[in-house]
Amino acid sequence: MHSDVHTIVFVSSDEAAIRTASKALQGDGNYRLVIQRDEAQAAIWIRSASCSLIFFDEALAESSESNFLAIARVQCPEAPRVLFGEAVEDGNTKDLVRSSAPFLQLSKPMRVSQLSIAAKRALEMAELSRRHRLLSRELRLSIDDDLFGEHNEEAIKAPWSRFEKLIYASPKMEELCSSARQAAATELPILIEGETGTGKELLARAVHYSSSRGNSPMHVQNCGRVSDDDLHSELFGHVCGAFNGAISDRLGLFRAADGGTVFLDEISEVSEKFQVSLLRFLQEGEVKPLGSDNVQRADVRIIAASNRDLEEMVARGEFRKDLFYRLKGFELDIPPLRERVEDIPTLAAYFLERNSDISAKRIIGISRDALKKLACYEFPGNVRELEMEVARAAALASNNSYILPKHFSDSIANIEVVDKSLANFSREGKTLKEMTEELERHALLEVLEKLRWNQSKAAQVLGVSRVGIANKIRRYDLKRTEAS
C-alpha cells in the first residue's frame, strides 16, 4: 500500500512562487512540501528520495533538452510533472514541453487556489493511471490464461509498502522501517548493518529525508580502501599546501553537510587511527582540517553502515568499543533477501513496472514458474542482483508477453524447484514421538538452510541455545549440502 502523505517537490528560485506554494501546500497534512531552488540539486534529490508530484519553474531550465523535468521523466516516471512560467510561449518553451512531457502548464503569477487544485488533480490522475495499469495487466492476464492455459501465469500484483525508495511487503522489513521512522525522529547516530546489495544507502537516505534535517544536505562517503589522509581530507577538509597536490582549501563533507547528514559506508574498513578522529567528532562535533590549527564545529548527524558484523569485530579487537557504542544510537539490521522471500514477488513486480514505464516495451507479467525459481534462488547480491535479473529478463522477453524462466540467467533458470512443504508428510504407522521428531528435523533443516547454516542465528530464530542446536544437528545427523 502507498503512503498517505504525498511528497511534492517544488523547484523554483522565485520567492513569490515559493510563498504561494507554501500557502497552498504546506499546511495540508496530506502533503510534504520540499523546496528546491536549484535545478542540479533537485535532480540529485529525486534520485535519492521518493516523490509524488513535481512543480518546475521553466526559468531554471538551463537546457530545453537536458533539463530537470526530462531527468524526472526517467527517474520518477510515476510522478506527474507540472511546468510553470511566464505566459508568453517561445521556441525554448515548446522544446522544453516536448522533452519533458508535463502533465500541466501554469502561468505566473500563480494563485493559492489554482496551485492547490492543480496538485489535487495531478495526484488523482496519477493514482487513476496506476490503477489502470494494474487492472489492464490483470485483465490481459486473465484473457491469456484462458487462451494459453499451459503457461500458468499469474499477475505481478502484491500489496506493498514503501519508505521513500525502499519497497517491501515482508513483516521483517515492516518492522525494520518502523524502527527506522522512529530513529528518524531523533538526533541520535544510526548504525545500519546488512549484506552488500540489501539497500543500506537507500535506508540511510529514507531516514534523512524523513527527519527534521530532510531539507538540509546529505553527503555520502565510502570508507572502503581509502587512506587515512584522503579520508581525513574528504570528511574534515584541508587547507592549501597541507600536502602535495593540495592547491586550494577544501571544506570537507562534515562542514558541507552542516545541519544535515553524512552517511559513512563501509565504516568497518577505517583504521584504528582514524577511528579516534571520528570518535572525537561524534563526541565534540569538532572539525580540524588537515594542515590547520583552527578547530571549527559542524552540526551533523552520522549514519554509518557496514556489511560486516561490528560487534564481532569489537570482540576480536578490530574495532574500537567506544566508537561502536557511539555509532549505534539506533541499530538497524537489514535482513538479506533470502530471509524475506515474501519481498521477492513485490520487488520483481516493482522493478518490472518501473522498467515498463521507462522503456517502450510492454511486459504483461511474470509467470508462476519464473517467480518460483526467483524464490528458490539465494541472491548473494540481494536486491541489487534481483533488479538486474528483472531488467535483463524484461529486455529478453518479447513485447506484450510474459517473463518466463528461460529469460533469467542460467544460475536461476536452471534451478530445480523442490516443494519443501509438509503436504506429503506421512503419518501412517508412526507414533506421536516419531512424527514430532520428523517435524522438528524438517523445521530445523529448513531454518539452517535459510540462514546458510549459521547456528547462532538459527538458535535465535528457533528460541533455543547454541548448544541445543548443535546437539539436535548431531541427533538427526543433519548434513550441510554444497548449495547451502
C-alpha positions in Angstrom: 0.0 0.0 0.0 1.1 3.5 -0.7 1.9 6.2 1.8 -1.0 8.6 2.7 1.5 11.5 2.6 2.4 12.7 -0.9 5.8 14.3 -1.3 5.6 17.4 -3.6 8.9 18.8 -5.0 8.7 22.5 -5.9 11.6 23.6 -7.9 11.9 27.4 -8.2 14.1 30.3 -7.1 11.1 32.7 -7.4 10.3 33.8 -3.9 6.8 34.8 -4.8 6.1 31.4 -6.3 7.6 29.7 -3.3 5.4 31.7 -0.9 2.3 30.7 -3.0 3.3 27.0 -2.9 3.9 27.2 0.9 0.5 28.7 1.5 -1.3 26.2 -0.9 0.5 23.0 0.2 2.5 23.4 3.4 -0.4 23.3 5.9 -2.1 20.3 4.3 -1.4 17.1 6.3 -1.7 15.0 3.1 1.4 16.8 1.6 5.0 17.1 2.4 6.4 20.1 0.5 10.1 20.0 -0.5 11.5 23.3 -1.9 14.5 23.1 -4.2 15.9 26.4 -5.6 18.5 24.8 -7.9 17.9 22.5 -10.9 21.0 20.4 -10.3 20.3 19.9 -6.6 16.7 19.0 -7.4 17.9 16.3 -9.8 20.1 14.9 -7.0 17.2 14.9 -4.6 14.8 12.9 -6.8 17.5 10.2 -7.4 17.6 9.7 -3.6 14.1 10.1 -2.4 10.5 9.2 -3.5 8.3 12.0 -4.8 4.6 12.0 -5.8 4.4 15.3 -7.8 6.8 17.8 -9.3 6.4 21.5 -10.0 9.1 23.1 -12.1 9.9 26.7 -12.9 10.9 26.9 -16.6 13.1 29.9 -15.7 15.5 27.4 -14.0 15.9 25.2 -17.1 19.5 25.5 -18.4 18.7 23.5 -21.5 15.5 22.7 -23.3 16.7 19.1 -23.9 18.6 18.1 -20.8 16.6 19.7 -18.0 15.3 18.7 -14.6 11.9 17.7 -15.9 13.4 15.5 -18.6 15.5 13.8 -15.9 12.5 13.4 -13.7 10.6 11.8 -16.6 13.1 8.9 -16.4 13.8 8.9 -12.6 10.3 9.3 -11.4 8.0 8.2 -14.3 5.0 7.7 -12.0 5.2 11.3 -10.7 3.1 13.9 -12.7 5.2 16.9 -13.8 3.8 20.5 -13.8 5.6 23.2 -15.6 5.0 26.8 -14.8 6.5 30.1 -16.1 5.7 33.3 -17.9 2.6 33.4 -20.0 4.5 34.1 -23.2 5.4 30.9 -25.0 8.5 30.9 -27.2 10.6 28.3 -29.1 12.5 27.3 -26.0 9.3 26.7 -24.0 8.0 24.5 -26.8 11.2 22.5 -26.8 11.1 22.2 -23.0 7.5 20.9 -23.2 8.4 18.4 -25.9 11.4 16.9 -24.0 9.7 16.8 -20.6 6.1 15.9 -21.4 4.5 17.8 -18.5 1.0 16.9 -17.2 0.0 20.5 -16.9 1.3 24.0 -17.7 0.6 27.0 -15.4 1.3 30.7 -15.9 2.8 33.1 -13.4 1.7 34.6 -11.2 0.0 31.6 -9.7 -2.8 31.8 -7.2 -3.0 29.7 -4.0 -6.3 28.1 -5.0 -5.0 27.4 -8.5 -1.9 25.6 -7.2 -3.9 23.7 -4.6 -6.4 22.4 -7.3 -3.6 21.6 -9.7 -1.8 19.5 -7.1 -5.0 17.6 -6.2 -6.0 16.9 -9.8 -2.5 15.8 -10.7 -2.3 13.3 -7.8 -5.7 12.0 -8.6 -4.8 11.4 -12.2 -1.5 9.7 -11.2 -3.5 7.3 -8.9 -6.0 6.5 -11.6 -3.2 5.9 -14.1 -1.5 3.5 -11.6 -4.8 1.6 -11.0 -5.4 1.4 -14.8 -2.0 -0.1 -15.5 -2.6 -2.8 -12.8 -6.1 -3.6 -14.0 -5.0 -3.7 -17.6 -2.4 -6.2 -16.8 -4.8 -8.3 -14.7 -7.4 -8.2 -17.5 -4.9 -9.1 -20.2 -3.6 -11.8 -18.0 -7.0 -13.5 -17.4 -7.7 -13.4 -21.2 -4.3 -15.0 -21.9 -4.8 -17.6 -19.2 -8.0 -18.8 -20.9 -6.3 -19.0 -24.3 -2.9 -20.3 -23.2 -3.6 -22.2 -20.1 -0.4 -24.2 -20.4 1.7 -21.1 -19.4 0.0 -21.0 -16.0 0.8 -17.3 -15.5 -0.1 -15.0 -12.6 -0.3 -11.3 -12.2 2.6 -9.3 -10.9 0.4 -7.6 -8.2 1.1 -7.7 -4.5 0.2 -5.5 -1.6 3.3 -3.4 -0.8 4.6 -0.6 1.4 7.3 2.0 0.8 9.7 4.0 2.9 10.9 6.6 0.5 12.6 4.5 -2.2 12.5 1.3 -0.2 9.8 -1.1 -1.4 8.8 -4.1 0.7 6.0 -6.5 1.7 7.5 -8.7 4.4 6.9 -8.4 8.1 10.7 -8.2 8.7 11.0 -5.1 6.6 7.9 -3.6 8.0 9.4 -3.9 11.5 12.7 -2.5 10.3 11.2 0.5 8.6 9.0 1.2 11.6 12.2 1.3 13.7 13.9 3.5 11.1 11.0 6.0 11.2 11.4 6.2 15.0 15.1 6.7 14.6 14.5 9.5 12.0 12.5 11.4 14.6 15.6 11.6 16.9 19.1 13.2 16.5 21.0 10.0 17.5 23.6 8.4 15.3 22.4 5.3 13.4 24.3 2.1 12.5 23.0 0.1 9.6 24.2 -3.4 9.1 23.5 -5.7 6.2 25.0 -7.6 3.3 26.0 -6.0 0.1 23.1 -5.0 -2.1 20.4 -5.1 0.7 19.8 -1.3 0.4 21.8 0.3 3.2 22.2 3.6 1.5 18.5 3.7 0.4 17.6 3.2 4.1 20.0 5.9 5.2 18.5 8.3 2.7 15.0 7.4 3.7 15.9 8.2 7.4 17.5 11.5 6.4 14.6 12.7 4.2 12.1 11.6 6.9 13.9 13.6 9.6 13.9 17.2 10.6 17.1 17.5 8.6 15.4 16.5 5.4 15.7 19.8 3.7 19.5 20.1 4.5 22.2 18.3 2.6 23.1 14.7 2.9 26.6 13.6 1.8 27.9 10.1 1.2 31.4 8.8 1.8 32.5 5.2 1.1 35.3 4.5 3.6 36.5 1.2 2.0 40.1 1.2 0.8 40.6 4.9 1.4 43.9 6.1 3.1 43.7 8.0 6.4 44.9 11.2 4.8 42.5 11.0 1.9 39.6 10.2 4.3 40.5 13.0 6.6 40.6 15.4 3.7 37.3 14.2 2.4 35.5 14.5 5.7 37.4 17.1 7.7 38.8 19.2 4.8 42.2 20.6 4.3 44.0 23.9 3.8 46.1 24.9 0.8 49.5 23.3 1.0 48.6 20.7 3.6 50.1 18.0 1.4 51.4 17.6 -2.2 48.5 18.4 -4.6 46.5 20.5 -2.1 46.4 23.6 -4.3 43.3 25.1 -2.6 41.3 24.8 0.6 38.8 22.0 0.9 35.7 22.4 3.0 35.2 18.7 3.8 31.9 16.8 4.0 31.3 17.4 7.7 31.2 21.2 7.3 29.5 21.0 3.8 26.7 19.0 5.5 26.3 21.3 8.4 22.7 20.9 9.6 22.3 17.8 7.6 23.5 14.2 7.5 26.7 12.4 6.5 26.5 8.7 5.5 29.6 6.7 6.1 29.5 3.4 4.2 31.9 0.5 5.0 32.7 2.1 8.3 34.3 -1.3 9.3 37.2 -0.6 7.0 38.6 2.6 8.7 41.9 2.3 10.5 42.2 2.5 14.3 43.9 5.9 13.9 41.0 7.3 12.0 38.5 5.8 14.4 40.0 8.1 17.1 39.3 11.2 14.9 35.8 10.0 14.1 35.1 9.4 17.8 36.2 12.9 18.8 33.9 14.4 16.1 31.0 12.3 17.4 31.7 13.5 21.0 32.5 17.1 20.4 31.3 18.0 16.9 34.8 19.5 16.2 36.3 19.7 12.7 40.1 20.3 12.3 41.1 20.4 8.6 44.4 18.9 7.6 47.2 21.4 7.9 45.2 23.8 10.0 45.4 24.6 13.8 41.9 26.1 13.7 39.1 24.0 15.2 35.6 24.6 13.8 32.3 23.0 14.6 29.7 21.2 12.5 26.2 20.1 13.4 26.0 16.8 11.5 24.1 13.6 12.1 26.2 10.5 11.3 24.6 7.4 9.7 27.2 4.6 9.4 26.9 1.3 7.5 28.8 -2.0 7.4 28.4 -5.3 5.7 30.5 -6.9 8.4 29.4 -7.7 12.0 30.9 -4.8 14.0 30.1 -6.4 17.3 32.2 -9.4 16.4 35.0 -7.1 15.2 34.8 -5.4 18.6 35.1 -8.7 20.4 38.2 -9.5 18.2 39.7 -6.1 19.0 39.5 -5.0 15.4 37.1 -2.1 16.1 37.0 0.4 19.0 34.3 -0.5 21.5 33.7 3.2 22.4 33.2 4.2 18.8 30.9 1.2 18.2 28.6 2.3 21.1 28.7 5.9 19.9 27.6 4.9 16.4 24.8 2.6 17.4 22.5 5.1 18.9 20.0 3.2 16.8 21.0 -0.1 15.3 19.2 -1.2 12.1 19.9 -4.6 10.6 18.7 -5.2 7.1 17.9 -8.9 6.5 19.2 -10.4 3.3 16.7 -11.1 0.5 16.8 -14.9 1.1 15.5 -14.3 4.6 12.5 -12.3 3.4 11.3 -14.3 0.4 7.9 -12.5 0.6 9.6 -9.4 -0.8 10.8 -11.1 -4.0 7.5 -11.0 -6.0 6.8 -7.5 -4.8 10.2 -6.2 -5.7 10.2 -8.1 -9.0 6.8 -6.5 -9.9 8.0 -3.1 -8.9 11.2 -3.3 -11.0 9.2 -4.7 -13.9 6.6 -1.9 -13.7 9.3 0.7 -13.5 11.2 -0.8 -16.4 8.0 -0.8 -18.4 7.3 2.8 -17.6 10.8 3.8 -18.8 11.1 1.6 -21.9 8.7 1.4 -24.8 8.3 -2.4 -24.3 5.2 -3.7 -22.5 5.7 -6.8 -20.4 2.4 -8.2 -19.1 3.7 -10.1 -16.1 5.9 -12.8 -14.6 5.0 -16.5 -14.9 4.4 -18.6 -11.7 7.3 -20.8 -12.7 9.6 -17.8 -13.0 8.5 -16.5 -9.6 9.1 -19.9 -8.0 12.6 -20.0 -9.4 13.3 -16.5 -8.1 12.0 -17.6 -4.6 14.4 -20.6 -4.6 17.5 -18.6 -5.6 19.8 -17.4 -2.8 20.5 -14.0 -4.2 24.1 -13.4 -2.9 23.8 -9.9 -4.5 20.5 -9.3 -2.8 18.0 -6.7 -4.1 20.6 -5.2 -6.4 21.0 -8.6 -8.1 17.2 -9.1 -8.3 16.8 -5.7 -10.0 19.4 -6.6 -12.7 17.8 -10.0 -13.2 14.4 -8.4 -13.8 15.8 -5.8 -16.2 17.7 -8.5 -18.1 14.6 -10.7 -18.4 12.5 -7.8 -19.5 15.0 -7.0 -22.2 14.9 -10.6 -23.5 11.1 -11.1 -23.3 9.0 -10.2 -26.3 6.7 -7.2 -26.3 3.2 -7.9 -24.9 4.4 -11.2 -23.4 5.4 -12.7 -20.0 8.8 -13.1 -18.3 9.5 -16.9 -18.3 12.2 -18.9 -16.6 14.3 -19.0 -19.8 14.7 -15.2 -19.7 16.7 -15.4 -16.4 20.4 -16.1 -16.2 21.5 -19.7 -16.0 22.0 -19.7 -12.3 18.3 -19.0 -11.8 16.8 -20.6 -14.9 18.5 -24.0 -14.1 17.2 -24.2 -10.6 15.0 -27.3 -9.9 12.1 -26.1 -7.8 11.6 -28.5 -4.9 8.4 -28.4 -2.8 9.6 -28.3 0.8 6.2 -28.2 2.3 4.8 -30.8 4.6 1.9 -31.7 2.3 3.4 -35.1 1.7 4.2 -35.7 5.4 3.3 -39.3 6.1 1.6 -40.1 9.5 0.8 -43.8 8.7 2.4 -46.3 11.1 4.2 -43.7 13.2 4.0 -42.9 16.8 3.4 -39.4 18.1 7.1 -39.2 19.2 8.3 -40.2 15.7 6.0 -37.7 14.0 7.1 -34.9 16.3 10.8 -35.7 15.7 10.3 -35.7 11.9 8.6 -32.3 12.1 11.4 -31.0 14.3 14.0 -32.3 12.0 12.3 -30.7 9.0 11.9 -27.3 10.7 15.5 -27.3 11.9 16.9 -28.2 8.5 14.7 -25.5 6.8 15.9 -22.8 9.1 19.6 -23.8 8.9 19.5 -23.8 5.1 17.8 -20.5 5.0 20.5 -19.0 7.3 23.3 -20.7 5.4 24.0 -22.9 8.5 24.7 -20.0 10.8 23.9 -21.9 14.0 23.9 -18.8 16.3 21.3 -17.1 14.2 19.3 -20.4 13.9 19.3 -20.6 17.7 17.9 -17.1 18.0 15.2 -17.7 15.4 14.1 -21.0 17.0 14.4 -19.8 20.6 16.9 -22.4 21.7 20.5 -22.3 22.9 23.5 -22.6 20.5 24.4 -25.8 22.3 20.9 -27.1 21.8 21.1 -26.5 18.1 24.4 -28.4 17.9 23.0 -31.3 19.8 20.0 -31.6 17.5 22.2 -31.5 14.4 24.1 -34.4 15.7 21.0 -36.2 16.9 19.3 -36.0 13.5 22.6 -36.4 11.6 21.9 -33.3 9.5 24.4 -32.6 6.8 25.1 -29.3 5.0 24.7 -29.5 1.3 27.0 -27.7 -1.1 24.1 -25.4 -2.2 23.6 -24.1 1.3 
